[in-house]
Amino acid sequence: MLRLATDKVSPDEPCFQLSEVNLQSPGSRGFHRYQILLVVRGDQIAEYRLDLGLASRWKADQIRIPGGVKNGNRYHILHTVGELQEIAAKMRDMPSHRPDPTDFYKLYQRKQEMLRAPEMVFGPAVQRGITR
């Protein structure tokens, strides 16, 4: 899908989405972190990209923040560029929510124990479709 591009945005401009993602930089200079804003221009969405530098410098997770919703051909915008950038700045300071790989093994063990445990039945006893 082709999207309109823009080289400037204003903090009070309606914004459909903000993303901060690691992408290959032009000229194959390695991966960079980009802030990508989808702003509303008239009746179209335009894309603005801000290069935030080398991806290896960023410890924060990549993020996507919705600023509006699409319903058919209509967009309902709920936030501005400034609001989403403020949310992104706060999210960068939050700890990562990546699960520890050992947590998956512990969950697997717990599930296996539950499967070996005797079955427990709650509620009224049912026999041949008749409740006692």
CORDAPE-V795338 format. One record per pair of residues at least 24 apart in sequence whose C-alpha atoms are under 6 Angstrom apart, sorted by the first residue. I is the first residue (numbers start at 0). J is the second residue. D is the distance in whole Angstrom. If there is no record, write none. Layout:
# CORDAPE-V795338
I/J/D + I/J/D
This chain:
# CORDAPE-V795338
3/45/5 + 4/45/5 + 4/46/5 + 5/46/6 + 5/47/5 + 10/80/5 + 10/81/4 + 11/79/5 + 12/79/5 + 12/80/6 + 13/38/6 + 13/39/6 + 13/79/4 + 14/38/4 + 14/66/6 + 14/78/6 + 14/79/5 + 14/80/5 + 15/66/4 + 15/67/5 + 15/76/6 + 16/64/6 + 16/65/5 + 16/66/5 + 17/63/6 + 17/64/5 + 18/62/6 + 18/63/4 + 19/61/5 + 19/62/5 + 20/61/5 + 21/54/6 + 30/54/6 + 59/91/5
